[in-house]
Amino acid sequence: MMTSCAGQHLISTAADSPQIEMTAQARAACSLHRLPAEPTQADLEIGYATRGAQLVACDGARAAAVAIHDAEHELEARHAEARDRRLRPWWRFW
């Protein structure tokens, strides 16, 4: 009697799917400059410039996190498609 494993499918786990490592900058919380209790004109000017730079940096980190998230989902979709193609029975061409 002969047995075959042709009808058996490998079970895919989450460990099989590709992952992209999030950068430390994208993971870090954004900090914003706060004014002192009694700000002077100089404090306001410094705060305005500092906060603007911090907002630009924070938006860059957010954009990087979104790009990484989108790329990881694209990799997962390609991985799932390849896995489905691999597990498709030999008599099905599509």
Backbone as CSV, one residue per row, in Angstrom:
resi,resn,N_x,N_y,N_z,CA_x,CA_y,CA_z,C_x,C_y,C_z
1,MET,0.849,-1.181,0.000,0.000,0.000,0.000,0.891,1.240,0.000
2,MET,0.583,2.160,-0.873,1.373,3.383,-0.971,0.545,4.561,-0.472
3,THR,1.173,5.442,0.238,0.497,6.653,0.698,1.198,7.858,0.097
4,SER,0.467,8.939,0.044,1.024,10.148,-0.552,0.667,11.347,0.305
5,CYS,1.509,12.312,0.310,1.238,13.551,1.030,0.793,14.644,0.073
6,ALA,0.452,14.279,-1.178,0.079,15.274,-2.177,-1.188,16.022,-1.799
7,GLY,-2.091,15.378,-1.096,-3.340,16.028,-0.720,-3.227,16.876,0.531
8,GLN,-2.112,16.791,1.223,-1.941,17.542,2.462,-1.360,18.916,2.163
9,HIS,-1.879,19.904,2.873,-1.384,21.268,2.706,-0.627,21.686,3.955
10,LEU,0.439,22.430,3.758,1.174,22.982,4.890,0.359,24.122,5.493
11,ILE,0.337,24.193,6.778,-0.389,25.262,7.454,0.549,26.445,7.613
12,SER,0.124,27.569,7.082,0.932,28.775,7.173,0.623,29.493,8.484
13,THR,1.637,29.995,9.116,1.455,30.746,10.355,1.869,32.186,10.139
14,ALA,1.596,33.004,11.121,1.966,34.419,11.027,3.481,34.588,10.939
15,ALA,4.228,33.619,11.461,5.685,33.713,11.408,6.196,33.624,9.977
16,ASP,5.389,33.019,9.079,5.803,32.898,7.688,5.741,34.219,6.945
17,SER,4.851,35.103,7.347,4.644,36.327,6.588,5.789,37.314,6.811
18,PRO,6.130,38.046,5.761,7.249,38.991,5.853,6.908,40.178,6.751
19,GLN,7.913,40.698,7.396,7.728,41.858,8.260,8.839,42.860,7.994
20,ILE,8.488,44.142,8.137,9.458,45.215,7.981,9.626,45.871,9.340
21,GLU,10.850,46.109,9.729,11.121,46.708,11.034,10.837,48.209,10.997
22,MET,10.079,48.676,11.972,9.745,50.101,12.084,10.976,50.848,12.607
23,THR,11.245,52.006,12.041,12.401,52.785,12.487,12.155,53.358,13.885
24,ALA,13.223,53.622,14.597,13.101,54.181,15.945,12.473,55.572,15.899
25,GLN,12.797,56.329,14.869,12.237,57.685,14.738,10.722,57.622,14.543
26,ALA,10.253,56.636,13.777,8.818,56.509,13.547,8.091,56.030,14.800
27,ARG,8.774,55.266,15.656,8.161,54.765,16.893,8.126,55.809,18.014
28,ALA,9.034,56.762,17.971,9.151,57.735,19.061,7.962,58.698,19.068
29,ALA,7.542,59.041,20.249,6.452,60.010,20.392,6.972,61.407,20.035
30,CYS,6.112,62.201,19.449,6.495,63.563,19.083,6.391,64.465,20.312
31,SER,7.394,65.290,20.498,7.342,66.244,21.611,7.237,67.644,21.019
32,LEU,6.471,68.471,21.683,6.299,69.852,21.230,6.764,70.814,22.316
33,HIS,7.388,71.880,21.876,7.900,72.918,22.770,6.729,73.570,23.515
34,ARG,6.907,73.770,24.796,5.886,74.457,25.599,6.456,75.765,26.126
35,LEU,5.609,76.741,26.171,6.028,78.051,26.661,6.117,78.048,28.176
36,PRO,7.008,78.887,28.733,7.066,79.017,30.189,5.791,79.693,30.714
37,ALA,5.629,79.693,32.007,4.418,80.249,32.632,4.203,81.716,32.242
38,GLU,5.251,82.505,32.259,5.142,83.922,31.874,6.103,84.191,30.714
39,PRO,5.667,83.921,29.470,6.588,84.045,28.334,6.876,85.496,27.960
40,THR,8.075,85.700,27.507,8.476,87.001,26.972,8.353,86.941,25.445
41,GLN,8.607,88.051,24.802,8.565,88.077,23.336,9.596,87.120,22.760
42,ALA,10.761,87.056,23.374,11.816,86.138,22.902,11.366,84.686,23.047
43,ASP,10.694,84.355,24.172,10.176,82.999,24.372,9.170,82.635,23.287
44,LEU,8.320,83.577,22.919,7.326,83.336,21.869,7.992,83.092,20.522
45,GLU,9.009,83.882,20.189,9.697,83.724,18.920,10.463,82.401,18.860
46,ILE,11.157,82.078,19.945,11.894,80.809,20.010,10.914,79.639,19.962
47,GLY,9.817,79.758,20.689,8.803,78.702,20.701,8.179,78.485,19.332
48,TYR,7.922,79.563,18.606,7.333,79.477,17.272,8.261,78.710,16.325
49,ALA,9.536,79.078,16.321,10.501,78.418,15.431,10.743,76.969,15.855
50,THR,10.881,76.738,17.151,11.142,75.393,17.655,9.970,74.465,17.369
51,ARG,8.772,74.934,17.631,7.584,74.112,17.412,7.394,73.804,15.926
52,GLY,7.684,74.759,15.069,7.594,74.511,13.629,8.543,73.409,13.188
53,ALA,9.781,73.448,13.669,10.762,72.411,13.333,10.323,71.056,13.886
54,GLN,9.775,71.060,15.101,9.308,69.803,15.694,8.123,69.220,14.917
55,LEU,7.232,70.070,14.434,6.095,69.591,13.644,6.558,68.986,12.323
56,VAL,7.553,69.594,11.689,8.093,69.047,10.440,8.728,67.681,10.698
57,ALA,9.510,67.567,11.767,10.143,66.285,12.105,9.095,65.223,12.439
58,CYS,8.060,65.612,13.166,7.003,64.676,13.550,6.234,64.205,12.320
59,ASP,5.961,65.115,11.402,5.250,64.731,10.189,6.105,63.800,9.330
60,GLY,7.414,64.021,9.299,8.311,63.118,8.577,8.319,61.720,9.175
61,ALA,8.337,61.645,10.505,8.295,60.342,11.178,6.966,59.644,10.919
62,ARG,5.882,60.410,10.919,4.560,59.835,10.647,4.495,59.304,9.220
63,ALA,5.026,60.069,8.272,5.038,59.635,6.878,5.872,58.360,6.709
64,ALA,6.995,58.282,7.424,7.827,57.076,7.363,7.078,55.873,7.929
65,ALA,6.373,56.064,9.036,5.606,54.966,9.638,4.499,54.501,8.698
66,VAL,3.827,55.429,8.040,2.761,55.064,7.100,3.347,54.313,5.905
67,ALA,4.480,54.770,5.395,5.117,54.100,4.258,5.543,52.682,4.626
68,ILE,6.100,52.516,5.822,6.503,51.188,6.282,5.278,50.296,6.442
69,HIS,4.217,50.830,7.006,2.971,50.071,7.195,2.412,49.614,5.843
70,ASP,2.364,50.521,4.874,1.853,50.184,3.546,2.735,49.144,2.852
71,ALA,4.053,49.295,2.965,4.973,48.344,2.342,4.836,46.959,2.962
72,GLU,4.641,46.908,4.273,4.482,45.611,4.929,3.199,44.921,4.471
73,HIS,2.121,45.691,4.336,0.870,45.093,3.853,1.005,44.625,2.408
74,GLU,1.746,45.348,1.594,1.980,44.926,0.216,2.778,43.624,0.188
75,LEU,3.812,43.525,1.031,4.588,42.288,1.118,3.723,41.129,1.592
76,GLU,2.869,41.374,2.578,1.987,40.323,3.072,1.029,39.854,1.984
77,ALA,0.505,40.786,1.194,-0.415,40.413,0.110,0.306,39.576,-0.941
78,ARG,1.531,39.988,-1.311,2.299,39.209,-2.283,2.645,37.831,-1.738
79,HIS,2.982,37.770,-0.444,3.317,36.503,0.192,2.093,35.580,0.203
80,ALA,0.917,36.124,0.529,-0.304,35.316,0.554,-0.656,34.828,-0.852
81,GLU,-0.468,35.682,-1.845,-0.752,35.277,-3.226,0.188,34.154,-3.667
82,ALA,1.465,34.282,-3.343,2.431,33.242,-3.697,2.117,31.943,-2.964
83,ARG,1.736,32.048,-1.695,1.380,30.860,-0.921,0.148,30.182,-1.514
84,ASP,-0.871,30.977,-1.888,-2.071,30.410,-2.492,-1.747,29.738,-3.826
85,ARG,-0.854,30.349,-4.595,-0.447,29.768,-5.871,0.283,28.448,-5.644
86,ARG,1.124,28.404,-4.608,1.870,27.188,-4.284,0.942,26.070,-3.828
87,LEU,-0.089,26.415,-3.084,-0.986,25.405,-2.523,-2.123,25.027,-3.465
88,ARG,-2.205,25.663,-4.630,-3.251,25.371,-5.597,-3.048,23.963,-6.149
89,PRO,-4.119,23.184,-6.314,-3.975,21.844,-6.890,-3.366,21.911,-8.286
90,TRP,-2.666,20.880,-8.682,-1.948,20.878,-9.947,-2.875,20.997,-11.152
91,TRP,-4.145,20.588,-11.030,-5.055,20.616,-12.175,-5.724,21.979,-12.377
92,ARG,-5.504,22.918,-11.477,-6.077,24.257,-11.643,-4.995,25.210,-12.105
93,PHE,-5.258,25.881,-13.197,-4.253,26.752,-13.792,-4.390,28.208,-13.369
94,TRP,-5.477,28.604,-12.768,-5.698,30.011,-12.438,-5.690,30.245,-10.973
